[in-house]
Amino acid sequence: MTSRRRFTTVTRPALFMWVAAASALLGACATLPEDAPIVEQLDTDTGTTVTRLGRPVEIYRETFLQESAGRFAFIGPFETNLMGQRELFVWLAVPIEPVPDAVPTVEVNGTLLTLGVPGRAADFAGLHKSPYKIPTPWSATYYFKVDAAVIARLGEATDISVRVVEPGKNGPIKALFTVKFTEDPHLREFSNR
């Protein structure tokens, strides 16, 4: 009887350790890294599947500001899928609070992108939270409902500019954020899906 008790006492912790290690390894394989070209995630509160870029496109601002956090805006397309009903959106975050009723404008390859009236919260897209991590808590976010043609233009982008009017001491200031690249493979892949 003593030998049986020792066997049970030794095997239970070993079995537990083996199961815990296997669970940890399998759990690590189930998540995609944030820098994957395209990521699918579930908004658990609404039951909506969100397909987005792993990271939004970072747009730089030539500025006199000392704060590095105010130098970057972000843009990223995403798609929502709720029970087969798919909708396309463009998410935009600028690190300033614009002048009231001013909507940022986006240019792709020097041509204005027609985006329409934006929503200011994730619920505009039928989501509980933003599809992208908000880079700074004071960023102003915009959600634009778009069609496939807008996403295709983003996929062909070599130059993206965002213009926004922000309040200044002596009146409104026009801010410009830009990025130039030969071609963004993540945007191209998203637009080709």
N, C-alpha and C positions, 0 to 999 in steps of 0.2 A: 503494500500500500504506500509506503513512503516513496518508492521509486516512481510510482505513477504521479503522485503529487508534484514531485520535482520536475517531471517531464511537462506537466501542464503549466507549471509556473514559469518554466523557461520558454516554452513555445508560444504562449499567449503574447508576451511582449515582442518577441521576434516577428510573429505574424502581424501584430499591430504596426510595427515599424515598416515592414515590407508593404503593407497596404497603404500606409501614409505616404511612403516614398513614391509608390506607383501613382497615387492620386495627385500628388504635387507635380510629378512629371507630365501626366496627362492633362492636368489643368493648365500648365504652362503652354502646352502645344495648342490649346484651344483658342488663345487670343492672338489677334493680329497686332503687329507693331503699329504705332501711330504713324510711322513713316512709310507704310505700305502705300503703293500708288492709289488704290481704291479700297475703302473700308466699308463694310456693311455692319450696321449696328441696329439694335432694337430699342426703340423708345418704349420702355416697359409700362409707362403710365398711360400711353395712348394706343399701344399695340401696333405702332407704325414702324416699318422697316425703313431705315435711312441709309442711302448709299451716298458716300461723299469721298472727297480726297482724303488721304491720310493726314495731310497738313494743308492748310490754306496757303494760297500764294501770298508771299510777303511783299509789300509795296513800300518803297523807301521815299522819305520826304527830305529834300534838301532844305535845311532849316537853320535858323539862328538860335533855336532853342537849345538850352544846355541839357535838357532831359532826354535821354536816349529813348525812353518809353514813348515819347510823343513823336518819334520819327517813323514809326511803322504803322501802316494800315494793312488790312488783310482782306482777301476776297477768295471765295470758294463756292463752286456750284455744289448742289446736292439734289437728290431725288428722294421723294417720299413715296412709300407704297403701303397703302392701307387697303387690305383685302383686294388687291389687284388694280386699284385705282392709283395710277402713278401721276405725280406732279413734279415739275422741275422748278428749282429756285436758285437764286444767287444770294449768298450771304456776304455781307460787307461789314467790316468793323473799322472805324476810324478812331484814333486816340484823342479826340476832341469832341466837345459838345457843340455841334454847329448852331448857327443862328436859327431861332425858331422858324419853323415852316420851310427851312432850306433843305433840299434833298441833294445828296452827293450825285455827281454825274460821273459816269464811267466811259472811257474811250478805249477802244481796242484797235490797235494799228492805226491810230489817228482819226478814227471814225467814231462818232457818238453811238453808244449802245442804248437802244430804247428799252428801258426797264419798267416803266410804269410807276404807280404809286406804291411805296414800300410799307411794310409793316415794321414795327419797332420791337416786337417781341416774338419769341419762338412759336407762340400759339397762332400767329399769322399763317404759319406753315403746318398747323395742326400738330405741333410737337409740344412736349412739356418743358424741354430744355434745348438749348442751342445745339446744333449738330457739330459745331466746332468749339474747341475750348476758347473761351473769351480771353484774349491775351492780357488785358488789363481791366480791372473792375470799372474804370471810368470810361471805357470805350463806348462809343455810340454804335449800336448795331442796327442793321437794316436787313430786311428780308424782302426780296423781289421775286414775285412769281413770274416765270419766263417760259418761253417755248423752246423747242429743240433747235431752232435757228440761232438763238442767242448762245446756247451751249456750244453749238458748232463754231460760232465766231470766237468764243473763248478758247476752243481747242486749237484754233489756227493762230492764236495771238503770239506776236513777237514783241509787242509793246502794250502795256496796260497802264492807263492813267486814271486817277481818281481826283476829281476837283470837288472841294467843299468850302463853304464860307463859314468862318468861325468868328466869334465876337472878339474884338480887340479894344484896347484902351481908347483909341481914336476912331473907332468905327469898325465895320466888318473887314476881315482880312481873307483874301482868297488863298487857300492852301492847295498845294499840288503834290500828290504822291505818284511816283512812277516806278516802273520796273521794265527793263528791256532784257530779253533773252532770245536765243536763236529759236527755240521752241521748247515749251514745257511739256515733257513726256507725260506727266500726270494729267494735265488738262487735256492733252490729245487723247489719252486712253479713256478718260471719263467721257469725252464727247463722242468717241467711237463705240461706246457700249450699245 
